[in-house]
Amino acid sequence: MANVSEAAEKFEVSDKVNEQQYRRETKKKARARWRKSVTKNWQLYVLISPVILYFLIFHYFPLYGLQIAFKDFIASKGIIGSPWVGLKHFERFFDSYYFWRLIKNTVGIGVFTLVVSFPIPIILALLLNEVKSLRYKKFVQTVIYAPHFLSTVVVVGMLLLFLKTDGLVNNVIQVFGGTPIDFISEPGWFKSLYVFSDVWQTMGWSSIIYIAALAAVDPAQHEAAMIDGASRLQRIFHINIPAIMPTIVILFILNAGSVMAVGFEKVYLMQNSLNMSTSDVISTFVYRSGILEAQYSFSAAVGLFNSIINFILLIMVNQIAKKVNETSLW
C-alpha cells in the first residue's frame, strides 16, 4: 500500500510539473507570436499609438482623481493627504432637496432626446436611399449635413435670436393674431427647444452611417423582390430595415448608455434663472458646485454617480439587446 501511495504522489507531482511546464511554454509561444505580430505590423502599431496615448492620458490616468469623491479634498494637502470620509458626499447629494429635480430633468431630457432624435436619422437614410436623382440627393445631403458644422454657441445664438419676444417667430405669431410667447424663459418650452434643435443639428450627420450600411445591401435582393411583385414600401420593410438592423441596435445601445450624459454646453447656454426648474441637470449642477463654489469632493461624487448610472444602463440595454436580437457590443 505504501508503494502505491508513493507512486500516486510521484504521479501527482510529475503531473503538476508537466502542467507548469505547459503553461510556461504556452506563455512563451504567446509572447513570441505577439513579438512577431509587432515586428510584422509595426506601422499599424505606430499609427494607432496616438489614439492609445490619448485615451490613456485623458481618460484613464484622470481616474486616479476619482478618489476625492470619497474624501474631503483640501488643495494644500493634495489628493493623498486629504482625509477619507467614505460615502458622506453621496449621502449629502441623495438627501438634498434638489436631487429629484436633477434626476427628473436629466432623465427627462435624455429620454426625450433618445425617443425623438434616434429614429429620425434612420428614416432620413431610408428616404435618401430611395432617391434616384443623384444631383438632388447630393443637394439634400449637403443641406442636412451643414448644421453639424455649426458650433453649439452659434446654434443657441440662433435660437435666442429667432425665439425672443420680438424675434422672427413671435412676429409671425403676431401676424396671424396670436400672442407673443417667451420661449426662452418659459420652463415648459425648454426640453422641446433643446431636443428639436439638436435633431435639426445632428440628424444629417447621424444618418451617414445608416446610408453607408444601406449601400452594402445586395441589389439582387431588390430585383428578386420586384419580380415577385413587392412594392417599394415592402422592400424597405423586408430588405433595407433588416439589413441595417445590427447597426441600429449597436447605435441604440450606445445612445441608451448615454441617456444621463446630457450635454453641458448647450444646456448651460440656454439656461437662465426663469427656466431653471426644467433646465437644471446633473452636468450644470456639477459645474456650479465644483467650479463656481469650489466643492470639489462633492461635485466629484455627483459626477461619479452620474457615470455609474450611465454604465449600468449601458450594460442593461446591451444584455437585453443580446437576448432579443442577438446583437450586442460584447
C-alpha positions as CSV (number, residue, x, y, z in Angstrom):
1,M,0.0,0.0,0.0
2,A,2.9,2.4,0.9
3,N,4.4,1.8,-2.5
4,V,1.1,2.5,-4.2
5,S,0.6,5.8,-2.3
6,E,4.2,6.9,-3.0
7,A,3.7,6.1,-6.7
8,A,0.5,8.1,-6.7
9,E,2.2,11.1,-5.0
10,K,5.0,11.0,-7.6
11,F,2.5,10.9,-10.4
12,E,0.7,13.9,-8.9
13,V,4.0,15.8,-8.6
14,S,5.0,15.0,-12.1
15,D,1.6,16.0,-13.4
16,K,1.9,19.4,-11.7
17,V,5.4,19.9,-13.1
18,N,4.2,19.0,-16.6
19,E,1.2,21.4,-16.2
20,Q,3.5,24.2,-15.1
21,Q,5.9,23.5,-18.0
22,Y,2.9,23.5,-20.4
23,R,1.8,26.9,-19.1
24,R,5.3,28.3,-19.4
25,E,5.6,27.0,-22.9
26,T,2.2,28.4,-23.8
27,K,3.1,31.9,-22.4
28,K,6.4,31.8,-24.3
29,K,4.6,30.9,-27.6
30,A,2.1,33.7,-27.0
31,R,4.8,36.2,-26.4
32,A,6.7,35.0,-29.5
33,R,3.5,35.4,-31.6
34,W,3.0,38.9,-30.2
35,R,6.6,39.9,-30.9
36,K,6.2,38.5,-34.4
37,S,3.0,40.4,-35.0
38,V,4.5,43.7,-33.7
39,T,7.6,43.2,-35.9
40,K,5.5,42.4,-39.0
41,N,2.8,45.1,-38.5
42,W,4.9,47.8,-36.7
43,Q,3.5,50.5,-38.9
44,L,-0.1,49.8,-37.8
45,Y,1.0,49.9,-34.1
46,V,2.7,53.2,-34.7
47,L,-0.4,54.5,-36.4
48,I,-2.7,53.5,-33.5
49,S,-0.3,54.6,-30.7
50,P,-1.5,58.3,-30.7
51,V,-5.1,57.1,-30.1
52,I,-4.0,54.8,-27.3
53,L,-1.9,57.6,-25.7
54,Y,-4.9,59.9,-26.0
55,F,-7.2,57.6,-24.1
56,L,-4.6,56.7,-21.5
57,I,-3.7,60.4,-20.8
58,F,-7.1,62.0,-20.9
59,H,-9.5,59.1,-20.0
60,Y,-7.7,56.6,-17.8
61,F,-5.0,58.4,-15.9
62,P,-7.5,61.0,-14.6
63,L,-9.4,58.2,-12.9
64,Y,-6.8,58.4,-10.2
65,G,-8.5,61.6,-9.1
66,L,-11.9,60.0,-8.5
67,Q,-10.9,59.1,-5.0
68,I,-11.6,62.7,-4.0
69,A,-15.3,61.8,-4.2
70,F,-14.7,59.7,-1.0
71,K,-12.5,62.4,0.7
72,D,-12.8,65.9,1.9
73,F,-10.3,67.3,-0.6
74,I,-8.0,70.0,0.7
75,A,-5.8,71.5,-2.0
76,S,-2.9,72.2,0.4
77,K,-2.8,68.5,1.4
78,G,-3.3,67.1,-2.1
79,I,-5.3,64.1,-3.1
80,I,-3.4,61.6,-1.0
81,G,-3.2,63.8,2.2
82,S,-6.9,64.7,2.2
83,P,-8.9,62.7,4.8
84,W,-11.3,59.9,3.9
85,V,-15.0,60.5,4.5
86,G,-16.5,57.4,2.8
87,L,-19.9,58.0,1.3
88,K,-20.6,61.3,3.0
89,H,-20.9,63.3,-0.2
90,F,-23.1,60.8,-1.9
91,E,-25.4,60.8,1.1
92,R,-25.5,64.6,1.1
93,F,-26.5,64.5,-2.6
94,F,-29.2,61.8,-2.1
95,D,-30.7,63.7,0.8
96,S,-30.7,67.1,-0.8
97,Y,-33.9,68.8,-1.9
98,Y,-32.7,69.3,-5.5
99,F,-31.8,65.6,-6.0
100,W,-35.1,64.5,-7.6
101,R,-35.3,67.7,-9.7
102,L,-31.9,67.0,-11.2
103,I,-32.8,63.3,-11.8
104,K,-36.1,64.2,-13.3
105,N,-34.7,66.9,-15.6
106,T,-31.6,64.8,-16.7
107,V,-33.6,61.6,-17.4
108,G,-36.5,63.6,-19.0
109,I,-34.2,65.4,-21.5
110,G,-32.1,62.3,-22.1
111,V,-35.1,60.0,-22.8
112,F,-36.9,62.7,-24.9
113,T,-33.7,63.1,-27.0
114,L,-33.4,59.4,-27.5
115,V,-37.0,58.9,-28.4
116,V,-37.1,61.8,-30.9
117,S,-33.6,62.1,-32.3
118,F,-32.7,58.4,-32.7
119,P,-35.3,57.2,-35.3
120,I,-35.2,60.4,-37.4
121,P,-31.7,59.7,-39.0
122,I,-32.9,56.1,-39.8
123,I,-36.0,57.4,-41.5
124,L,-33.9,60.1,-43.3
125,A,-31.4,57.5,-44.5
126,L,-34.1,55.2,-45.8
127,L,-35.7,58.1,-47.7
128,L,-32.4,59.3,-49.2
129,N,-31.6,55.7,-50.3
130,E,-34.8,55.8,-52.4
131,V,-33.9,59.0,-54.2
132,K,-32.9,58.2,-57.8
133,S,-31.7,61.6,-58.9
134,L,-28.0,61.8,-57.9
135,R,-27.9,65.6,-58.2
136,Y,-30.9,66.1,-56.0
137,K,-29.6,63.6,-53.5
138,K,-26.3,65.4,-53.2
139,F,-28.1,68.7,-52.7
140,V,-30.3,67.4,-49.9
141,Q,-27.3,65.7,-48.2
142,T,-25.3,69.0,-48.3
143,V,-28.3,70.9,-46.8
144,I,-28.9,68.5,-44.0
145,Y,-25.2,67.9,-43.2
146,A,-24.4,71.6,-42.9
147,P,-25.9,72.3,-39.4
148,H,-23.5,69.7,-38.0
149,F,-20.6,72.0,-38.6
150,L,-22.1,74.9,-36.6
151,S,-20.8,75.3,-33.1
152,T,-23.2,74.9,-30.1
153,V,-22.7,78.6,-29.4
154,V,-23.9,79.5,-32.9
155,V,-27.0,77.2,-32.7
156,V,-28.0,78.6,-29.3
157,G,-27.4,82.1,-30.6
158,M,-29.8,81.4,-33.5
159,L,-32.4,80.1,-31.0
160,L,-32.2,83.2,-28.9
161,L,-32.4,85.5,-31.9
162,F,-35.3,83.8,-33.6
163,L,-37.3,83.0,-30.4
164,K,-37.0,86.2,-28.4
165,T,-40.2,88.1,-27.7
166,D,-39.6,90.5,-30.6
167,G,-37.9,87.8,-32.8
168,L,-38.9,86.3,-36.1
169,V,-41.1,83.5,-34.7
170,N,-43.1,85.8,-32.5
171,N,-43.5,88.3,-35.3
172,V,-45.1,85.6,-37.4
173,I,-47.3,84.6,-34.5
174,Q,-48.5,88.2,-34.1
175,V,-49.2,88.5,-37.9
176,F,-51.7,85.7,-37.5
177,G,-53.3,87.3,-34.5
178,G,-51.5,85.3,-31.8
179,T,-49.9,86.4,-28.5
180,P,-46.1,86.5,-28.3
181,I,-44.5,83.7,-26.4
182,D,-41.4,84.0,-24.3
183,F,-39.9,80.7,-25.5
184,I,-36.5,81.1,-23.8
185,S,-37.9,82.0,-20.3
186,E,-40.9,79.6,-20.2
187,P,-39.8,76.4,-18.3
188,G,-42.3,74.3,-20.3
189,W,-40.6,75.1,-23.6
190,F,-37.0,74.2,-22.6
191,K,-37.0,70.4,-23.3
192,S,-38.7,70.8,-26.7
193,L,-36.3,73.6,-27.8
194,Y,-33.3,71.6,-26.7
195,V,-34.3,68.3,-28.3
196,F,-35.7,69.6,-31.7
197,S,-32.8,72.0,-32.2
198,D,-30.5,69.0,-31.5
199,V,-32.4,67.0,-34.1
200,W,-32.0,69.7,-36.7
201,Q,-28.3,70.0,-36.0
202,T,-27.4,66.3,-35.9
203,M,-29.9,64.3,-38.0
204,G,-28.0,64.7,-41.3
205,W,-24.6,63.7,-39.9
206,S,-26.1,60.8,-37.8
207,S,-27.7,59.4,-41.0
208,I,-24.3,58.8,-42.7
209,I,-23.7,55.5,-41.0
210,Y,-27.1,54.2,-42.0
211,I,-26.6,55.4,-45.6
212,A,-23.3,53.5,-45.7
213,A,-25.0,50.4,-44.3
214,L,-27.7,50.6,-46.9
215,A,-25.1,50.9,-49.7
216,A,-24.0,47.3,-48.7
217,V,-27.4,45.8,-49.5
218,D,-27.2,43.5,-52.5
219,P,-29.2,45.0,-55.4
220,A,-30.1,41.4,-56.4
221,Q,-32.4,41.2,-53.4
222,H,-34.4,44.2,-54.6
223,E,-34.5,42.8,-58.2
224,A,-35.9,39.5,-56.9
225,A,-38.4,41.2,-54.7
226,M,-39.6,43.4,-57.6
227,I,-40.0,40.3,-59.8
228,D,-42.2,38.8,-57.0
229,G,-44.3,42.0,-57.1
230,A,-43.1,43.6,-53.9
231,S,-43.8,47.3,-53.6
232,R,-41.2,49.9,-52.7
233,L,-42.6,50.1,-49.1
234,Q,-42.5,46.3,-48.8
235,R,-38.9,46.3,-50.0
236,I,-37.9,48.9,-47.4
237,F,-39.5,46.9,-44.6
238,H,-38.4,43.5,-45.6
239,I,-34.9,44.2,-47.2
240,N,-33.5,47.5,-46.1
241,I,-34.5,47.7,-42.5
242,P,-33.4,44.1,-41.7
243,A,-30.0,44.8,-43.4
244,I,-29.3,47.8,-41.2
245,M,-30.8,46.3,-38.0
246,P,-27.5,45.3,-36.5
247,T,-26.2,48.9,-37.0
248,I,-29.4,50.2,-35.5
249,V,-29.1,48.0,-32.4
250,I,-25.5,48.9,-31.8
251,L,-26.1,52.6,-32.1
252,F,-29.2,52.3,-29.9
253,I,-27.1,50.6,-27.2
254,L,-24.6,53.4,-27.3
255,N,-27.3,56.1,-27.2
256,A,-29.2,54.5,-24.4
257,G,-26.0,54.2,-22.4
258,S,-25.6,58.0,-22.5
259,V,-29.1,58.9,-21.5
260,M,-27.8,60.6,-18.3
261,A,-25.0,62.3,-20.1
262,V,-27.0,65.3,-21.2
263,G,-24.6,67.8,-22.9
264,F,-23.4,70.6,-20.6
265,E,-22.6,73.3,-23.1
266,K,-26.0,73.6,-24.8
267,V,-28.0,73.3,-21.6
268,Y,-25.8,75.9,-19.9
269,L,-26.1,78.4,-22.8
270,M,-29.9,78.0,-22.9
271,Q,-30.3,78.1,-19.1
272,N,-31.5,81.2,-17.2
273,S,-33.0,81.9,-13.8
274,L,-36.5,81.7,-15.1
275,N,-36.3,78.2,-16.7
276,M,-34.1,76.7,-14.1
277,S,-36.8,74.4,-12.8
278,T,-36.7,72.3,-16.1
279,S,-33.2,73.1,-17.3
280,D,-31.1,72.3,-14.3
281,V,-29.4,68.9,-15.0
282,I,-26.6,67.0,-13.3
283,S,-23.8,68.3,-15.5
284,T,-24.7,72.0,-14.8
285,F,-25.1,71.3,-11.1
286,V,-21.6,69.7,-11.1
287,Y,-20.3,72.8,-12.8
288,R,-21.8,75.2,-10.3
289,S,-20.9,73.2,-7.2
290,G,-17.4,72.2,-8.4
291,I,-16.1,75.2,-10.4
292,L,-18.1,78.2,-9.0
293,E,-18.5,77.0,-5.4
294,A,-15.2,75.1,-5.2
295,Q,-16.9,72.0,-3.6
296,Y,-14.5,69.6,-5.4
297,S,-15.2,66.4,-3.5
298,F,-19.0,66.9,-3.6
299,S,-19.1,67.7,-7.3
300,A,-16.8,64.7,-8.0
301,A,-19.2,62.4,-6.1
302,V,-22.2,63.7,-8.1
303,G,-20.3,63.3,-11.4
304,L,-19.3,59.7,-10.4
305,F,-22.8,58.8,-9.5
306,N,-24.0,60.0,-13.0
307,S,-21.3,58.0,-14.7
308,I,-22.1,54.8,-12.8
309,I,-25.8,55.2,-13.7
310,N,-24.8,55.5,-17.4
311,F,-22.6,52.5,-17.1
312,I,-25.4,50.4,-15.6
313,L,-27.8,51.5,-18.3
314,L,-25.3,50.5,-21.0
315,I,-24.8,47.0,-19.5
316,M,-28.6,46.5,-19.1
317,V,-29.5,47.6,-22.6
318,N,-26.6,45.6,-24.1
319,Q,-27.8,42.4,-22.3
320,I,-31.5,43.0,-23.4
321,A,-30.4,43.5,-27.0
322,K,-28.2,40.4,-26.8
323,K,-31.2,38.3,-25.7
324,V,-33.8,39.8,-28.0
325,N,-31.8,40.4,-31.2
326,E,-28.6,38.5,-30.6
327,T,-26.7,41.7,-31.5
328,S,-24.6,43.5,-28.8
329,L,-21.4,45.4,-28.1
330,W,-19.9,42.4,-26.4
